[in-house]
Each structure stands twice: as structure tokens, then as C-alpha cells.
Amino acid sequence: MSGSIPVSSSIDPQPAAAPVREYRSESPGARAWRRFRRNRLGFWSLVIFSTMVVLSLFAEVLSNDRPLVVRYNGAFYFPLVKDYPETVFGGDFGTPADYLDPYVRDKLTQGGNWAIYPPNPYGARTLNYFAKEPNPSAPNLDNLLGTDERGRDLLAQLVYGFRVSVLFGLALTVVGVLLGVLTGAVQGYFGGKTDLVFQRFIEIWGSMPELYLLIIFSAVFAPSVALLLILLSLFGWMGLSDYVRAEFLRNRQMDYVRAARALGVGNGRIMWKHILPNSMTPVVTFLPFRMSAAILALTSLDFLGLGVPPGTPSLGELLSQGKTNLDAWWISISTFAVLVITLLLLTFMGDALRDALDPRKADT
């Protein structure tokens, strides 16, 4: 047909639809970690403190008076994990070898024999009977931070003492958190007479003279870390209990709790599965400050002679030695520096953690 406009049989394809991006909401934990990492002071405090703790856990490898590996007359020995008599290395006595003895050291380096020593060849209880200076001796090439009044290497004392303090503080924090969360949750959830009875008990228990009790028990029982942990745990839970109680009193009136009760969910499940996860902010924020207080408490008790058993590496004992030996300035300065750095790192971590978990902090 003339004048008609030809129509193409092919149909132009429609442009492909743009892919739909799937957006996932950020979890509260991931959001808190992002905020925490943004706080450079708190984040690097965590890195430094974690490094110090990990290194202290391997204190025997870093600071010990025994070689890590010995090759003697073609055989390998591992003095770090097993005692060997001096006769094994060509000595005259059947007693355990003293690897600081120049005679034994010469035996281990002659005729193709060799030994690998830790970076600091002194342990926490090592007494160097071959020292050339009276104790306490100032820092030198043999003892980088000097020695204490008993002749023990100060660097080894600080490494092992730091580990004792951190592990004790961690254990005391865990026990205090468990007791504090349990008592605070029961008070806040049930309220009424239960809350009233617990509050009166806490007021009475908190008025007990904690230091006098420690003095009495230390006079009756032999000093031990376990006894000290139990005694301090009896009083270390009350501060956190108040925070958890307040969170439970607030959250138990929320709609999700009322809905769970209407569905017949038991009290235990509501407390631990529903309310507690929404009340963890004060618990997590409390941890670094509680650990700092535990380390400081142990150091103070050791300073007064009421802490760990004698002979156990202790920062408090070193501070006491520094007070007794005022001319041995290296004891006080080194110990005080380790203690202050530890407490500052924990404080910075606590501040950063508190800001990261604060919902009022706007993301930037």
C-alpha cells in the first residue's frame, strides 16, 4: 500500500534494570567496635595492653635462668621443661645444673656444644651468686634494670609480677561480674520485697571493714592467692550490682518483656535471654575499671604484706622494697612505671568502651 510507513518487526530490547543492592543493618556489636576503633587512644591502648599480657604469658620463654635448648655431645636437651643434673653436662655433682655457673656455661659452649638462652637469662626467683656487685645493684649490662634487695633480677620480677597482677585482676573481675549480674538481675526483675531485702543486705555487707577482715584472715590462715581472691570477691560485686539492678528495673517495663510474659515465657528465660542482652552496656563498660581496681587492690595489699605468699613475684612487694631502700631508685621508678602504664591503658580502654556503647554518641 502506497504511502504506508513500514513497521519493523524487531522490537528494541528494554534497558536492563539496575541491580538492587541489598542493604544490611549493622549489628550493635559491629557498630560499637567501629566506634571503639575510631577512638585511637583507646584502640591502641587495647593493642599495647593485649601485647603486654600475651608476652607475660610466655614469661618463662622470655626471662628464665635455664636455656631453651641445649645441644651437648650430639644430644639435645630442654632444660626449660625438665631438670638435668650437672653430671649430664660434664659436671661433678648430681644436683640440678646451675646454668649461671661459669663452669657449666663453658661446658655448654666448648667442642661444638651450644645453648640458646632466653633474652633475659634470669627467672623470677633466680639468685645470681656470681654477681660482682652488692645487692641491690644498679642497672648494668647483666641486669638491665638492676636487682632488688635479695639479688633477684628486677626485669624478671616485673615481667612475672605483671602476669600475676593481670591474671589475678582478671579472675577477680570475672567473679565480681558474675555475682554482680546475678544479684542485680534478681533485684531489678522481681523488685518489691526481694529488692528491699537485697538492698538492706548490701547496705549491711558493704559496711563491713574489709581491711580488718583481711588482717584477721591473714593471721589465721596461710597466705594464698586463692584465699585472697575469695575474700576480695565477697566485696567486689556490689558496685556492678547497682548498675545491673537499675537496668533491669527500667527494662522490665518494656513492651517486649510484657509480650513475653503474655506468651507464657518463664521468668528465667525473660531475665537471661531478653533483658540481660539489653542491659549489658554497664557490664561491659565496667570491666576495664574493675580490673584496674583489682590490680591496684592486690598491689596495695602486697605493699602492706597482706597479699600473695612470700616469694611470689609482686609489684606491691617491689614498691615496699623501694620504700625501704630509698637509695635504690631503680626499684621504685621501674615498678611505679609498670603500674602506672597498666592502669592508664585500662583507663583509656574503659573510656573508649564507654563512648562506643553510649547510644547518644552520633556517628560521624
ABEGO torsion letter per residue (X at the ends): XBGBBBBBABBBBBBBBBBBBBBBBBBAAAAAAAAAAABAAAAAAAAAAAAAAAAAAAAAAABBABBABBBBGGBBBBAAABBBBAAAAGBABABBBBAABAAAAAAAABGGBBBBBBABABBAABBBAABABBOBBBBBAABAAEBBAAGBBAAAAAAAAAAAAAAAAAAAAAAAAAAAAAAAAAAAAAEEAAAAAAAAAAAAAAABBAAAAAAAAAAABBBBAAAAAAAAAAAAAAAAAAAAAAAAAAAAABAAAAAAAAAGBBAAAAAAAAAAAAAAAAAAAAAAAAAAAAAAAAAAAAAAGABBBBGBBBAAAAAAAAAABAABAAAAAAAAAAAAAAAAAAAAAAAAAAAAABAABBBX
